[in-house]
Amino acid sequence: MIIFLHGEDSYRLKKKLSEIVENYRKKNSSGFNFKSFEGAKLSYQAFKEEFRQTPMFKEKKLVVLKDVFLNQDFKDSFLDEGKKFSVSDDVIIFTEEKKLPAKDSLAKFLKANAKVQEFSLLTGAKLRNWAQKEMESYGLKAASGVIEKLIVHTGNDLWQLSNEIMKMAAYKKGGIVESGDVDLLVKPKIETDIFRTIDAIAQRDKKQAFDLIHKHLEKGDNPLYLLSMINYQFRNILEIKDLLEKGRPLSQLKMHPFVARKSAQQAAQFSLDELKKIYRKIFRADFSIKTGKLEAGTALDLLIAEI
């Protein structure tokens, strides 16, 4: 039997692989028939020899092959004999922590002959649901807006997100996580290009703002995540502008020093009224996406054009 685990979300992929290996070990306690290979330089002959060996105990073999997709010699040799492995009682697991080319020959074979599970990066409601369940697994509940703020701080990096939730669990020891807990415990993931995009908007340089946004989109960044970062930064600017207009110290805000300093510089480029209008436009763009009125990329373009 062949299992194929692939995708850019390395956190969930590794967790699934660990579950499979753990279940195997419970049923095959000797451990002698489990092997894991780094596939980039693995020779097909070495893999085949391992598979040919007669097990010392009456146990199934489990062989994990990591990152073989750049190993063309291995791929070519495996494809010549791959069918016999797919009907074997022993188990081969291929893992690949990236998006695969659509025309890759090994990927096509595995998708047709293996048990396949893809781990794409989580976004939107799926990401929020994952964070909610992760918090609940630690006996935590999230106050209104906490999940959204946590995601804005971490993005869809589940390694960081799970680590931050673990920290909050140690701090709270159960109960309700409030917005202030996130501010206290979670260091924001600083997105330099978002600051550059806001700078371009502040300087009324829409061409540069469009270019920066589309570089993110071409790189595969999720439009909803980009909008959430723009929303997060304009909210910071609005809060700082309001404090400055009232003559109050910025120390009242619990912000990362870099974020506070950069936001104060950007706040000087807008009037308070302009910032309120921009914030309403961001809200409308978010509403249009979530209600299906506009595709996310289009909504981002229109937002930049209207600011």
C-alpha positions as a printed NumPy array, in Angstrom:
array([[  0.   ,   0.   ,   0.   ],
       [  1.158,   3.537,  -0.738],
       [  0.137,   6.668,   1.168],
       [  0.852,  10.121,  -0.247],
       [  0.841,  13.129,   2.109],
       [  1.568,  16.457,   0.452],
       [  0.941,  20.177,   0.678],
       [  2.325,  23.466,   1.98 ],
       [  0.873,  23.123,   5.479],
       [  3.8  ,  21.279,   7.051],
       [  2.237,  21.431,  10.532],
       [ -0.842,  19.328,   9.74 ],
       [  1.146,  17.089,   7.369],
       [  3.73 ,  16.233,  10.056],
       [  0.976,  15.688,  12.602],
       [ -0.775,  13.228,  10.274],
       [  2.504,  11.412,   9.583],
       [  3.17 ,  11.143,  13.333],
       [ -0.315,   9.664,  13.873],
       [  0.272,   6.997,  11.212],
       [  3.703,   6.087,  12.592],
       [  2.376,   5.983,  16.158],
       [ -0.509,   3.679,  15.163],
       [  1.956,   1.442,  13.301],
       [  4.224,   1.182,  16.36 ],
       [  1.308,   0.216,  18.581],
       [  0.588,  -2.742,  16.3  ],
       [  4.225,  -3.576,  15.459],
       [  6.119,  -3.165,  18.686],
       [  9.584,  -4.382,  17.646],
       [ 10.331,  -1.238,  15.605],
       [ 12.772,  -3.145,  13.375],
       [ 10.603,  -2.813,  10.254],
       [ 10.118,   0.954,  10.312],
       [ 12.506,   3.046,   8.202],
       [ 12.543,   6.717,   7.238],
       [ 14.626,   8.074,   4.334],
       [ 15.501,  11.566,   3.168],
       [ 14.713,  11.151,  -0.509],
       [ 16.738,  13.944,  -2.133],
       [ 19.83 ,  11.727,  -2.494],
       [ 18.301,   8.297,  -1.918],
       [ 19.233,   5.646,  -4.466],
       [ 16.403,   3.494,  -5.717],
       [ 18.556,   0.419,  -5.187],
       [ 19.03 ,   1.19 ,  -1.473],
       [ 15.274,   1.648,  -1.087],
       [ 14.563,  -1.581,  -2.966],
       [ 17.066,  -3.577,  -0.881],
       [ 15.382,  -2.338,   2.283],
       [ 12.007,  -3.427,   0.978],
       [ 13.289,  -6.857,  -0.094],
       [ 14.641,  -7.814,   3.318],
       [ 12.61 , -10.469,   5.115],
       [ 11.17 ,  -9.064,   8.343],
       [ 12.732, -10.439,  11.545],
       [  9.261, -10.62 ,  13.072],
       [  5.891, -11.223,  11.434],
       [  5.208,  -7.551,  11.018],
       [  4.348,  -5.229,   8.168],
       [  7.039,  -2.886,   6.951],
       [  6.575,   0.87 ,   7.064],
       [  8.915,   2.993,   4.921],
       [  8.689,   6.787,   4.898],
       [ 10.165,   8.639,   1.905],
       [ 10.609,  12.383,   2.39 ],
       [ 11.223,  14.888,  -0.42 ],
       [ 11.945,  12.55 ,  -3.338],
       [ 10.381,  14.779,  -5.979],
       [ 13.677,  16.425,  -6.941],
       [ 15.39 ,  13.033,  -7.209],
       [ 14.756,  12.263, -10.87 ],
       [ 16.722,   8.979, -10.912],
       [ 14.676,   7.619,  -8.007],
       [ 11.42 ,   8.768,  -9.59 ],
       [ 12.166,   7.16 , -12.944],
       [ 13.13 ,   3.836, -11.347],
       [ 10.184,   3.811,  -8.965],
       [  7.693,   4.52 , -11.751],
       [  8.967,   1.468, -13.661],
       [  7.984,  -0.816, -10.762],
       [  5.531,   1.289,  -8.775],
       [  2.434,  -0.806,  -9.411],
       [  3.718,  -3.755,  -7.382],
       [  4.266,  -1.53 ,  -4.34 ],
       [  0.703,  -0.233,  -4.503],
       [ -0.694,  -3.768,  -3.991],
       [  1.808,  -4.808,  -1.299],
       [  0.708,  -5.421,   2.297],
       [  3.7  ,  -3.351,   3.424],
       [  3.298,   0.43 ,   3.531],
       [  5.242,   3.208,   1.803],
       [  4.512,   6.809,   2.749],
       [  5.611,   9.601,   0.402],
       [  5.67 ,  13.059,   1.992],
       [  6.242,  16.347,   0.197],
       [  5.889,  19.699,   1.957],
       [  5.234,  21.919,  -1.022],
       [  2.867,  22.534,  -3.908],
       [  3.624,  20.077,  -6.678],
       [  3.847,  20.803, -10.423],
       [  0.599,  19.771, -12.108],
       [  2.407,  17.633, -14.702],
       [  4.806,  15.82 , -12.349],
       [  4.88 ,  12.147, -13.355],
       [  5.343,  10.763,  -9.831],
       [  2.562,  12.957,  -8.461],
       [  0.215,  11.687, -11.185],
       [  1.103,   8.069, -10.383],
       [  0.602,   8.543,  -6.65 ],
       [ -2.71 ,  10.337,  -7.059],
       [ -3.945,   7.392,  -9.135],
       [ -2.481,   4.546,  -7.051],
       [ -2.111,   5.759,  -3.472],
       [ -4.241,   6.924,  -0.582],
       [ -3.782,  10.688,  -0.944],
       [ -4.237,  13.483,   1.556],
       [ -3.426,  17.094,   0.654],
       [ -2.629,  19.698,   3.301],
       [ -3.199,  23.112,   1.752],
       [ -2.63 ,  26.224,   3.83 ],
       [ -5.759,  27.039,   5.82 ],
       [ -7.522,  30.35 ,   5.228],
       [-10.771,  32.079,   6.159],
       [-13.341,  30.048,   8.082],
       [-11.21 ,  26.868,   7.998],
       [ -8.325,  28.679,   9.684],
       [-10.623,  30.232,  12.301],
       [-12.237,  26.848,  13.004],
       [ -8.826,  25.22 ,  13.386],
       [ -7.706,  27.89 ,  15.871],
       [-11.007,  27.554,  17.77 ],
       [-10.63 ,  23.77 ,  18.102],
       [ -6.978,  24.103,  19.091],
       [ -7.94 ,  26.491,  21.899],
       [-10.735,  24.181,  23.031],
       [ -8.272,  21.272,  23.185],
       [ -6.481,  23.226,  25.945],
       [ -9.721,  24.005,  27.781],
       [ -9.794,  27.608,  26.536],
       [-12.649,  29.703,  25.18 ],
       [-12.152,  32.778,  23.017],
       [-13.868,  36.091,  23.709],
       [-15.351,  37.971,  20.748],
       [-12.703,  38.992,  18.204],
       [ -9.877,  37.036,  19.857],
       [ -9.539,  34.394,  17.116],
       [ -9.434,  37.094,  14.433],
       [ -6.798,  39.105,  16.326],
       [ -4.706,  36.004,  16.915],
       [ -4.764,  35.172,  13.199],
       [ -3.848,  38.739,  12.247],
       [ -0.839,  38.45 ,  14.59 ],
       [  0.336,  35.059,  13.291],
       [ -1.041,  34.664,   9.769],
       [ -1.778,  31.087,   8.73 ],
       [  1.472,  29.715,  10.121],
       [  0.061,  26.863,  12.224],
       [  3.429,  26.269,  13.885],
       [  3.359,  29.786,  15.346],
       [ -0.393,  29.758,  15.929],
       [ -0.27 ,  26.487,  17.894],
       [  2.718,  27.739,  19.882],
       [  0.919,  30.981,  20.807],
       [ -2.191,  29.059,  21.89 ],
       [  0.005,  26.774,  24.014],
       [  1.533,  29.865,  25.672],
       [ -1.918,  31.286,  26.392],
       [ -3.023,  27.956,  27.863],
       [ -0.039,  27.986,  30.245],
       [ -0.821,  31.582,  31.216],
       [ -4.608,  31.307,  31.57 ],
       [ -4.853,  27.734,  32.889],
       [ -8.342,  27.439,  31.382],
       [-11.128,  29.967,  31.073],
       [-11.764,  32.745,  28.576],
       [ -8.991,  34.337,  26.507],
       [ -9.574,  38.092,  26.19 ],
       [ -8.255,  40.506,  23.57 ],
       [ -5.821,  41.932,  26.12 ],
       [ -4.304,  38.477,  26.66 ],
       [ -3.403,  38.331,  22.964],
       [ -1.832,  41.807,  23.158],
       [  0.162,  40.769,  26.221],
       [  1.394,  37.367,  25.063],
       [  1.523,  37.303,  21.254],
       [  4.219,  39.114,  19.343],
       [  2.78 ,  40.334,  16.022],
       [  4.204,  38.864,  12.854],
       [  5.558,  42.028,  11.244],
       [  4.836,  42.138,   7.515],
       [  7.322,  44.618,   6.03 ],
       [  5.644,  44.637,   2.614],
       [  2.326,  45.622,   4.192],
       [  4.032,  48.661,   5.752],
       [  5.464,  49.464,   2.322],
       [  1.991,  49.136,   0.798],
       [  0.521,  51.498,   3.414],
       [  3.411,  53.922,   2.774],
       [  2.595,  53.867,  -0.94 ],
       [ -1.081,  54.543,  -0.192],
       [ -0.124,  57.412,   2.16 ],
       [  2.002,  58.952,  -0.586],
       [ -0.884,  58.521,  -3.05 ],
       [  1.334,  56.25 ,  -5.156],
       [ -1.339,  53.773,  -6.253],
       [  0.884,  52.16 ,  -8.888],
       [  3.394,  51.052,  -6.265],
       [  0.597,  49.921,  -3.932],
       [ -0.91 ,  47.792,  -6.734],
       [  2.531,  46.361,  -7.594],
       [  3.227,  45.383,  -3.987],
       [ -0.194,  43.777,  -3.5  ],
       [  0.105,  41.803,  -6.746],
       [  3.568,  40.548,  -5.815],
       [  1.94 ,  38.991,  -2.754],
       [ -0.855,  37.481,  -4.865],
       [  1.59 ,  36.08 ,  -7.445],
       [  3.573,  34.536,  -4.581],
       [  0.402,  32.716,  -3.529],
       [ -0.53 ,  34.811,  -0.47 ],
       [ -4.225,  34.675,   0.322],
       [ -6.128,  37.91 ,  -0.55 ],
       [ -8.195,  37.688,   2.641],
       [ -5.023,  37.514,   4.692],
       [ -3.63 ,  40.573,   2.874],
       [ -6.877,  42.45 ,   3.55 ],
       [ -6.735,  41.447,   7.214],
       [ -3.179,  42.823,   7.458],
       [ -4.199,  46.101,   5.791],
       [ -7.161,  46.291,   8.167],
       [ -4.899,  45.549,  11.153],
       [ -2.398,  48.263,  10.195],
       [ -4.992,  50.945,   9.436],
       [ -6.648,  50.184,  12.779],
       [ -3.27 ,  50.775,  14.464],
       [ -2.845,  54.058,  12.575],
       [ -6.358,  55.172,  13.493],
       [ -5.823,  54.401,  17.197],
       [ -2.505,  56.274,  17.232],
       [ -3.953,  59.24 ,  15.314],
       [ -6.811,  59.471,  17.802],
       [ -4.364,  59.477,  20.741],
       [ -2.153,  62.095,  19.11 ],
       [ -5.143,  64.345,  18.405],
       [ -6.151,  64.084,  22.072],
       [ -2.585,  64.72 ,  23.263],
       [ -2.305,  61.362,  25.002],
       [  0.903,  59.23 ,  25.187],
       [  1.307,  56.303,  22.787],
       [  2.395,  54.142,  25.725],
       [ -1.333,  53.641,  26.414],
       [ -1.379,  51.246,  23.454],
       [  0.077,  47.753,  23.892],
       [  1.86 ,  47.54 ,  20.536],
       [  5.131,  46.087,  19.381],
       [  7.61 ,  49.02 ,  19.414],
       [  8.34 ,  48.701,  15.694],
       [  4.63 ,  48.648,  14.846],
       [  3.958,  51.677,  17.063],
       [  6.847,  53.689,  15.616],
       [  5.953,  52.873,  11.998],
       [  2.25 ,  53.491,  12.585],
       [  2.96 ,  56.909,  14.119],
       [  4.977,  57.874,  11.033],
       [  2.134,  56.771,   8.773],
       [ -0.515,  58.507,  10.907],
       [  1.136,  61.834,  10.114],
       [  0.223,  61.336,   6.435],
       [ -3.544,  61.192,   7.055],
       [ -6.19 ,  63.291,   8.72 ],
       [ -8.397,  61.579,  11.303],
       [-11.383,  61.96 ,   8.976],
       [ -9.471,  60.317,   6.09 ],
       [ -8.542,  57.375,   8.291],
       [-12.15 ,  56.853,   9.397],
       [-13.275,  56.835,   5.74 ],
       [-10.531,  54.357,   4.78 ],
       [-11.462,  52.094,   7.691],
       [-15.105,  52.051,   6.522],
       [-13.963,  51.167,   2.99 ],
       [-11.915,  48.259,   4.344],
       [-14.983,  47.065,   6.245],
       [-17.091,  47.242,   3.044],
       [-14.441,  45.316,   1.077],
       [-14.368,  42.597,   3.752],
       [-18.185,  42.425,   3.786],
       [-18.329,  42.186,  -0.032],
       [-15.91 ,  39.258,  -0.025],
       [-17.611,  37.345,   2.783],
       [-21.077,  37.774,   1.245],
       [-19.847,  36.686,  -2.18 ],
       [-20.498,  40.026,  -3.875],
       [-16.856,  40.384,  -4.938],
       [-13.958,  38.028,  -5.531],
       [-11.201,  38.724,  -2.973],
       [ -8.541,  39.863,  -5.451],
       [-11.002,  42.221,  -7.166],
       [-12.081,  43.678,  -3.823],
       [ -8.437,  44.381,  -2.941],
       [ -7.865,  46.162,  -6.265],
       [-10.994,  48.288,  -5.826],
       [-10.014,  49.153,  -2.272],
       [ -6.578,  50.416,  -3.342],
       [ -8.155,  52.356,  -6.219],
       [-10.674,  54.07 ,  -3.917],
       [ -8.273,  55.095,  -1.138]])
